[in-house]
């Protein structure tokens, strides 16, 4: 009888966790200094739909480039390193370290968009996630893209295609 109660309790807890999308313990936020961030959305064409590359340079500044057929503000600019801190803050606020490794639709899609993001830190820690026609529920990636687009737009005098 006692075993049946324990099994029932475990079953109820598992159903409750699945219902609230609890996945057990959360990953701790990344430590170290963010030195690189990449995000790309691609489809069936050779050129990506949208791609962002943010990288710390040897001189302490940061290179930001945006390319792709649907890039809102295509180009390349050099920024102050504070932009990496802003992106790192968004990663922590949106718990992007808890993103699944791979997002897939519930049904098979033969065409469509694929995406991937990576964040690399100076202590050799990195975050990676991607998917095909499925994305995380929150808007962390969208918030980072909006921030990077605004940096590109504000510094558009340096933009070159």
C-alpha positions as CSV (number, residue, x, y, z in Angstrom):
1,X,0.0,0.0,0.0
2,X,2.8,2.4,0.9
3,X,4.6,1.7,-2.3
4,X,1.4,2.4,-4.3
5,X,1.0,5.8,-2.6
6,X,4.7,6.7,-3.3
7,X,4.3,5.7,-7.0
8,X,1.0,7.7,-7.2
9,X,2.7,10.8,-5.6
10,X,5.7,10.6,-8.0
11,X,3.2,10.3,-10.9
12,X,1.2,13.3,-9.8
13,X,4.4,15.4,-9.3
14,X,5.6,14.4,-12.8
15,X,2.2,15.5,-14.3
16,X,2.3,18.8,-12.4
17,X,5.9,19.5,-13.6
18,X,5.0,18.7,-17.2
19,X,1.9,20.9,-16.9
20,X,3.9,24.0,-15.7
21,X,6.8,23.1,-18.0
22,X,9.1,22.7,-15.0
23,X,12.2,20.9,-16.0
24,X,13.8,20.4,-12.7
25,X,16.7,22.5,-11.4
26,X,17.6,25.5,-13.5
27,X,21.1,26.1,-14.8
28,X,23.1,28.8,-13.0
29,X,23.7,32.0,-14.9
30,X,26.9,32.1,-16.9
31,X,30.0,33.5,-15.2
32,X,32.9,35.2,-16.9
33,X,32.8,38.0,-19.4
34,X,30.9,37.7,-22.7
35,X,33.3,38.0,-25.6
36,X,31.2,36.8,-28.5
37,X,27.6,36.4,-29.5
38,X,26.3,35.0,-32.7
39,X,22.7,34.5,-34.0
40,X,21.7,33.3,-37.4
41,X,18.4,32.4,-39.0
42,X,18.6,30.6,-42.3
43,X,16.3,28.9,-44.8
44,X,16.7,27.1,-48.1
45,X,18.7,29.9,-49.7
46,X,22.5,30.2,-49.8
47,X,22.5,33.6,-48.0
48,X,21.2,33.6,-44.4
49,X,17.9,35.3,-43.8
50,X,19.4,37.2,-40.9
51,X,22.7,37.0,-39.1
52,X,24.3,38.9,-36.2
53,X,27.9,38.6,-35.1
54,X,29.2,40.4,-32.1
55,X,32.9,39.9,-31.1
56,X,35.4,41.5,-28.7
57,X,38.4,42.8,-30.6
58,X,42.0,42.8,-29.4
59,X,41.9,46.6,-28.9
60,X,39.0,46.3,-26.4
61,X,36.3,47.5,-28.8
62,X,33.6,45.3,-30.3
63,X,32.8,44.4,-33.9
64,X,29.1,44.1,-34.7
65,X,28.0,42.9,-38.1
66,X,24.5,42.1,-39.5
67,X,23.9,40.4,-42.8
68,X,21.2,38.6,-44.6
69,X,18.3,39.0,-47.0
70,X,16.0,40.2,-44.2
71,X,18.4,42.0,-42.0
72,X,16.6,45.2,-40.7
73,X,19.9,47.2,-40.7
74,X,22.6,45.4,-42.6
75,X,26.2,46.5,-42.1
76,X,29.2,46.5,-39.8
77,X,30.1,48.9,-37.0
78,X,32.7,49.1,-34.2
79,X,31.2,49.7,-30.7
80,X,32.3,50.2,-27.1
81,X,32.6,47.0,-25.1
82,X,29.6,48.0,-23.0
83,X,27.4,46.4,-25.6
84,X,28.6,43.0,-24.5
85,X,27.5,43.7,-21.0
86,X,24.1,44.7,-22.2
87,X,23.8,41.4,-24.2
88,X,25.0,39.4,-21.2
89,X,22.4,41.1,-19.0
90,X,19.6,40.1,-21.4
91,X,21.0,36.5,-21.5
92,X,20.7,36.3,-17.7
93,X,17.4,38.1,-17.5
94,X,15.8,35.7,-20.0
95,X,17.6,32.7,-18.5
96,X,18.9,31.8,-22.0
97,X,21.2,29.3,-20.3
98,X,18.1,27.2,-19.8
99,X,17.2,27.1,-23.5
100,X,17.1,23.6,-24.8
101,X,19.9,22.4,-27.1
102,X,17.4,21.9,-30.0
103,X,13.8,23.1,-30.7
104,X,11.8,21.0,-33.1
105,X,8.1,21.3,-34.2
106,X,5.6,18.7,-33.0
107,X,5.1,17.7,-36.6
108,X,7.6,17.1,-39.5
109,X,8.3,20.2,-41.6
110,X,10.2,19.6,-44.8
111,X,11.1,23.2,-45.4
112,X,11.3,26.4,-43.3
113,X,13.7,28.3,-41.1
114,X,16.5,27.0,-38.9
115,X,18.2,29.2,-36.3
116,X,21.2,28.9,-33.9
117,X,22.6,31.2,-31.2
118,X,25.9,30.9,-29.3
119,X,27.4,33.0,-26.6
120,X,31.1,32.6,-25.7
121,X,32.6,33.8,-22.4
122,X,36.3,34.5,-21.5
123,X,36.4,31.5,-19.1
124,X,35.8,29.1,-22.0
125,X,32.1,28.7,-21.0
126,X,29.6,28.8,-23.9
127,X,25.9,28.6,-24.5
128,X,24.4,27.1,-27.6
129,X,20.8,26.5,-28.8
130,X,19.1,26.2,-32.1
131,X,16.1,24.8,-33.8
132,X,14.0,24.2,-36.9
133,X,10.6,25.9,-37.2
134,X,10.4,26.1,-33.4
135,X,11.8,28.7,-30.9
136,X,11.9,29.2,-27.1
137,X,8.8,30.6,-25.5
138,X,10.4,33.8,-24.3
139,X,11.7,36.8,-26.4
140,X,15.3,37.0,-25.3
141,X,16.7,36.5,-28.8
142,X,14.3,39.1,-30.1
143,X,15.3,41.6,-27.4
144,X,19.0,41.1,-28.3
145,X,18.3,41.6,-32.1
146,X,16.4,44.8,-31.3
147,X,19.3,46.1,-29.3
148,X,21.8,45.2,-32.0
149,X,19.6,46.7,-34.7
150,X,19.4,50.0,-32.7
151,X,23.3,50.1,-32.4
152,X,23.6,49.5,-36.1
153,X,21.0,52.2,-36.9
154,X,22.6,54.8,-34.5
155,X,26.0,54.2,-36.0
156,X,24.8,54.0,-39.6
157,X,27.5,56.4,-40.8
158,X,29.9,53.6,-40.5
159,X,27.6,51.1,-42.2
160,X,28.8,49.5,-45.4
161,X,27.2,46.7,-47.3
